[in-house]
Amino acid sequence: MSRDNRPERLSHLVKKLAEGKARPEAVASALVEVIHRGQPTAQILDELVGSFLELREAFKSKPLPPGFPLPALISIFQEAARGFGIDPERFHGKLLERLLGETDSGEDQKSSARSATRERVLEAALGVFSEKGFHVATMDEVAERAGVGKGTLYRHFANKETLFTELVRQRLEELEMKARTILDGQDDVLTMIAKYIRVYFEFFDRNQRLYRLIVQERHDLGGQVQDLYLKQVKRRILVLRRKVLEAGQKGVLKPLDFETVFYGVMGFIHGIIQKWLAHECSYPLADEVPSVLEVLFHGFVCHPNLEKP
C-alpha cells in the first residue's frame, strides 16, 4: 500500500475494529505510520489527538455498534503516545483540553488555527512544487516542509492535484481583487489599462515562484492553470469591454476586435515577463511598465505616416 493511502488505511481499520474484523495491534501499527516521527513532540501530540478526534467524528453520524471496543481504541492511542516518548497522561490531558475547547466560544480560534495551517501548507507546496516540479514532488515533502503530519495535510487537501489547484486559485485571487478595484473605478480606460499592467507586473514580481511554477508545468497543467486564470479575468472582462467600446465611440481607441487585441496584449505582457525571468529577475518587473505602455499606446514606429513598403 502506498504511503499516500495511510490515512485512509487507518480509517478503514478502525471501521473493521468496530465490526470485530481487525485486531487493535493492526490499528496501532497504522496509527504509527500516519504520524511523522521527525516532528517536534508537541506536533506529534497534536497529531495523535487530532487523529483520535477525527475517528470520533467518523462515528458521530451513527450509533456505535454493539460491543464496540472503545477501551481498546483508547489503549491504542495511549500506547502510540508512549511509543513516541509521550506520557499517556499528557495525551489524555491534551485530549481533554481539545474536547473542552469544542464550544461556540472556541470556534473562532479553531477556525483561525485551521486557516493558519492551511496557509502554511500552501506556502510549503509552492516551495516544493517550484523547486522539484509538480510530478516529482510528493505530499510527504510538502508535509515535512510545512511542519505538519500527513493526517493534517490530508484533512485539508485530498490529493496533490487538489493542493496544486487551490494554491494557484488562492494566489490568483489576490490579483483578481486588485483588478476588480481598478476596473470598477471611475478612471478613463487608458488610465485603467496602465494601472492594471502595473498591478499585474507588481503581482508577479512578488510571486516569482508561482509564475515559474506555472511556466514549468504549462505542458501538463497549463490548461488547468489557464482555466483558473481565465475564470477570474472573465469576471471583469465585461466591464473592460464596455469601457473600451465607449472609448472607441469617443475616438480614443481604434475600432478593433476586442478579444484579438486583449489576447494579443496579454501575450505581449507575458513575453516581457519571460524576458525578465531570463535575466534572473535582476531588476523590478515594474521597470518595464513605461516601455510597455509606450508600445501599446503609441507603437514603436517613429514616423507612422511613411508609406508602407
matplotlib code that plots the C-alpha trace (Angstrom):
import matplotlib.pyplot as plt

x = [0.0, 1.4, 2.4, -0.3, -3.0, -2.1, -4.8, -7.4, -5.9, -6.3, -9.9, -10.6, -9.0, -10.9, -14.2, -13.0, -12.2, -15.7, -17.1, -14.8, -12.8, -9.5, -7.1, -6.1, -2.5, -3.2, -4.8, -1.9, 0.6, -1.4, -1.5, 2.2, 2.7, 0.4, 2.3, 5.6, 8.4, 10.6, 8.2, 8.6, 7.0, 4.2, 3.4, 3.2, 0.9, -1.4, -1.4, -2.4, -5.2, -6.3, -6.4, -8.5, -11.0, -11.2, -12.0, -14.6, -16.2, -16.4, -18.9, -20.9, -23.4, -24.4, -24.6, -21.7, -22.2, -22.8, -19.6, -17.5, -14.1, -13.8, -11.4, -9.2, -9.1, -8.2, -5.4, -4.1, -3.6, -2.1, 0.5, 1.1, 1.9, 4.2, 6.0, 6.7, 8.1, 4.9, 3.4, -0.2, -1.4, -0.1, -2.1, -5.2, -4.7, -4.3, -7.4, -9.4, -8.3, -9.4, -12.7, -13.4, -12.4, -15.1, -17.5, -19.0, -16.5, -13.7, -14.8, -13.1, -9.8, -10.1, -11.0, -8.1, -5.7, -7.1, -6.6, -3.0, -2.2, -3.8, -1.7, 1.4, 0.7, 0.1, 3.3, 5.2, 3.6, 4.7, 8.3, 8.4, 6.5, 8.6, 11.9, 11.2, 8.3, 4.8, 5.1, 8.3, 7.3, 5.4, 2.9, 5.3, 7.8, 5.0, 4.0, 7.6, 8.2, 5.0, 5.8, 2.5, 1.7, 0.3, -3.1, -3.3, -2.3, -4.9, -7.6, -7.1, -6.3, -7.5, -4.6, -1.7, -3.8, -6.3, -3.5, -2.0, -5.3, -6.1, -2.6, -2.9, -6.6, -5.8, -2.7, -4.5, -7.4, -5.2, -4.6, -8.3, -9.2, -6.8, -8.1, -11.7, -10.7, -9.2, -11.8, -14.7, -13.2, -14.0, -10.7, -10.7, -9.9, -6.3, -5.6, -7.3, -5.1, -2.0, -2.9, -3.8, -0.5, 1.4, -0.6, 0.0, 3.7, 4.0, 2.0, 4.3, 7.3, 6.1, 5.2, 8.2, 8.0, 4.3, 5.0, 7.9, 5.7, 3.0, 5.6, 7.4, 4.1, 2.4, 2.6, 0.9, -1.1, -1.1, -4.7, -5.8, -4.0, -5.2, -8.8, -8.4, -6.9, -9.5, -12.4, -11.1, -10.3, -13.7, -15.4, -14.0, -13.7, -17.3, -16.6, -13.4, -15.1, -17.8, -15.2, -13.2, -16.3, -17.2, -13.6, -13.9, -17.1, -15.3, -12.4, -9.9, -9.3, -9.4, -12.4, -10.6, -11.8, -11.7, -10.7, -8.0, -6.4, -6.9, -5.2, -2.5, -1.7, -1.6, 0.8, 3.0, 2.9, 3.8, 6.7, 8.0, 7.8, 9.7, 12.5, 12.6, 12.9, 15.6, 17.5, 17.1, 14.6, 17.6, 15.5, 12.0, 9.5, 7.6, 10.5, 9.2, 5.8, 6.8, 8.1, 5.1, 2.7, 4.6, 4.4, 0.7, -0.5, 1.9, 3.6, 7.3, 7.4, 8.9, 7.1, 3.8, 2.9, 5.6, 4.4, 4.2, 6.9]
y = [0.0, 3.4, 6.0, 8.4, 5.9, 5.6, 8.0, 6.1, 2.8, 3.9, 4.9, 1.6, -0.4, 1.4, 0.6, -3.1, -2.9, -1.7, -4.7, -7.0, -7.8, -6.2, -6.5, -3.5, -4.1, -3.5, -0.2, 0.8, 0.0, 2.1, 5.0, 4.9, 5.0, 8.1, 10.1, 11.6, 10.9, 13.8, 16.4, 18.1, 16.2, 18.9, 18.4, 14.6, 15.1, 17.3, 14.7, 11.9, 14.0, 15.2, 11.6, 10.4, 13.3, 12.6, 9.0, 10.1, 12.3, 9.3, 7.6, 10.7, 10.2, 6.7, 5.0, 2.8, -0.8, -3.2, -4.3, -1.5, -1.9, 1.8, 0.9, -0.9, 2.1, 4.4, 2.0, 2.1, 5.8, 5.5, 3.0, 5.1, 8.1, 6.0, 4.8, 8.4, 9.1, 10.9, 10.0, 8.7, 11.2, 14.0, 12.6, 12.4, 16.0, 17.3, 15.4, 16.7, 20.2, 19.9, 18.3, 21.1, 23.7, 22.5, 25.2, 28.1, 30.5, 28.3, 28.1, 31.3, 30.1, 26.7, 28.3, 30.7, 27.8, 25.8, 28.9, 29.3, 25.7, 25.8, 28.8, 27.2, 24.1, 26.2, 28.1, 24.9, 23.4, 26.4, 25.9, 22.2, 22.3, 25.1, 23.5, 19.9, 20.1, 19.1, 15.5, 14.7, 16.4, 14.3, 15.0, 13.7, 16.5, 19.2, 17.9, 17.9, 21.4, 22.7, 21.1, 19.1, 15.5, 13.5, 13.3, 17.1, 17.5, 15.2, 16.8, 20.0, 18.6, 15.3, 14.8, 16.6, 17.8, 19.5, 21.1, 22.5, 23.8, 25.6, 27.0, 28.7, 29.7, 31.4, 33.2, 34.5, 35.6, 38.5, 39.6, 39.4, 41.5, 44.3, 44.1, 44.5, 47.7, 49.2, 48.2, 49.2, 52.7, 55.9, 56.3, 56.7, 53.5, 54.3, 55.0, 51.8, 49.8, 51.5, 50.7, 47.1, 46.4, 47.9, 45.8, 42.7, 43.2, 44.0, 40.9, 38.5, 40.4, 39.4, 35.9, 34.8, 31.2, 31.0, 32.2, 29.9, 27.0, 27.9, 28.1, 24.9, 22.9, 24.5, 21.4, 19.1, 21.5, 24.6, 24.2, 23.7, 26.9, 28.8, 27.9, 29.1, 32.4, 33.0, 32.4, 35.2, 37.5, 37.0, 38.3, 41.7, 41.4, 42.6, 45.8, 46.4, 45.6, 48.2, 50.8, 50.0, 50.3, 53.7, 54.9, 53.7, 55.6, 58.7, 58.2, 57.5, 53.9, 52.4, 50.2, 46.8, 43.4, 43.4, 39.8, 39.9, 43.0, 41.6, 38.3, 40.0, 42.4, 39.6, 37.7, 40.7, 41.2, 37.6, 37.9, 40.8, 38.6, 35.8, 38.3, 39.3, 35.6, 35.1, 37.9, 36.1, 38.7, 41.0, 44.2, 45.2, 44.0, 47.2, 49.0, 47.6, 49.4, 52.7, 50.8, 48.5, 51.5, 53.4, 50.4, 49.8, 53.4, 54.8, 51.9, 51.8, 53.5, 57.0, 58.2, 56.4, 58.5, 56.9, 54.8, 51.1, 49.1]
z = [0.0, -0.9, 1.6, 0.4, 1.3, 5.0, 6.4, 4.5, 5.8, 9.4, 9.0, 7.2, 10.0, 12.7, 11.0, 10.8, 14.5, 15.2, 13.3, 15.2, 12.0, 12.9, 15.8, 17.9, 17.1, 13.4, 14.1, 16.3, 13.6, 11.0, 13.5, 14.0, 10.2, 9.9, 12.4, 11.1, 13.6, 12.5, 14.1, 17.4, 20.3, 20.6, 17.0, 17.3, 20.3, 18.3, 15.5, 17.9, 19.4, 16.0, 14.7, 17.7, 17.3, 13.5, 14.2, 16.7, 14.1, 11.7, 14.1, 15.1, 12.3, 13.5, 16.9, 17.9, 17.1, 19.9, 21.6, 20.0, 21.7, 22.7, 25.6, 23.2, 20.9, 23.8, 24.7, 21.2, 21.4, 24.8, 23.6, 20.5, 22.6, 24.8, 21.6, 20.7, 24.2, 25.3, 28.7, 28.2, 30.9, 28.7, 25.8, 28.0, 29.2, 25.6, 24.5, 27.4, 26.6, 23.0, 24.0, 26.5, 23.9, 21.4, 22.4, 20.5, 22.0, 20.8, 17.2, 16.1, 17.5, 15.8, 12.5, 12.8, 13.6, 10.6, 8.3, 9.5, 9.0, 5.5, 4.5, 5.9, 3.7, 0.6, 1.1, 1.6, -1.5, -3.6, -2.4, -3.0, -6.4, -7.8, -6.7, -7.7, -10.2, -9.6, -10.7, -8.9, -5.6, -3.0, -0.4, 2.2, 1.2, 1.4, 4.9, 6.1, 4.7, 6.3, 9.7, 9.8, 9.8, 6.9, 8.6, 8.9, 5.3, 4.0, 6.2, 4.2, 0.8, -0.6, -3.0, -4.8, -7.7, -5.3, -3.4, -6.7, -7.9, -4.6, -4.5, -7.9, -7.3, -4.0, -5.2, -8.4, -6.2, -4.9, -8.5, -9.3, -6.3, -7.3, -10.9, -9.6, -7.7, -10.8, -13.3, -11.1, -10.6, -12.4, -14.3, -18.1, -20.0, -20.7, -17.1, -16.1, -18.6, -17.3, -13.7, -14.4, -16.2, -13.3, -10.8, -13.0, -13.1, -9.4, -8.5, -10.4, -9.1, -5.6, -6.8, -8.9, -7.7, -8.7, -12.2, -12.6, -11.4, -13.9, -16.7, -15.9, -15.6, -18.6, -20.8, -18.3, -16.2, -18.3, -19.4, -15.9, -14.7, -17.7, -17.0, -13.4, -14.6, -17.4, -15.0, -12.8, -15.8, -17.3, -14.2, -15.1, -18.8, -19.5, -17.6, -19.6, -22.9, -22.2, -21.3, -24.4, -26.6, -25.0, -25.7, -29.3, -29.8, -28.5, -30.9, -28.1, -29.3, -32.8, -33.6, -33.4, -32.4, -28.6, -28.0, -30.6, -29.0, -25.5, -26.1, -28.2, -25.4, -22.8, -25.0, -25.3, -21.5, -20.8, -23.3, -21.2, -18.1, -19.9, -20.7, -17.0, -16.0, -18.5, -16.8, -13.4, -12.2, -11.6, -11.8, -10.7, -13.2, -12.9, -14.5, -17.8, -17.5, -19.3, -22.3, -22.4, -22.3, -24.9, -27.3, -26.6, -26.8, -29.4, -31.2, -32.0, -35.4, -35.3, -38.5, -38.9, -42.0, -44.0, -47.0, -46.3, -48.1]

ax = plt.figure().add_subplot(projection="3d")
ax.plot(x, y, z, "-o")
ax.set_aspect("equal")
plt.show()
